[in-house]
Amino acid sequence: MFLYDWKKIWDFTDGNVHDCYLIFKMMTNNLIPQNRYDSIYRFRNADFKGASFLVHPDVLLFHSYKYTKREIAQYLALASLRSFADYLATGNITLSLIETPVTIDLFTDNRLLRIENGIVHFIYEEVPQEKH
């Protein structure tokens, strides 16, 4: 489970999708900067924890080479609109289009998202669990 605050990430990076991706990668892998020249050094003291969530951030990160940083940023932004309380109560990992403050045209070309019957599905959140 990955908890983050998209607004803090977006504001801290001034909307730079590459830096948003670096923060996501740093938080998912629990990375610390190796030295002051490390690309994540400037994020070392910032707190990006929040109530937004991803259930399988590691799977998204593993497959991130297939997608643009813009697609990943859109994925994180839309995922941040989901209710964590609703997820805890029902296990719902989708987002209704009614809850999105932007028009559907802005993310219909995103390969990480699937839209069916007015519901946004996050493809790496619907990863089947491994049988033990």
Secondary structure, 3 states (H helix, E strand, C coil): CEEECHHHHHHHCCCCHHHHHHHHHHHHCCCCCCCCCCCCHHHCCCCCCCCEEECCHHHHHHCHHHCCHHHHHHHHHHHCCCCHHHHHHHCCCCEEHHHCCCCHHHCCCCCCEEEECCEEEECCCCCCCCCC
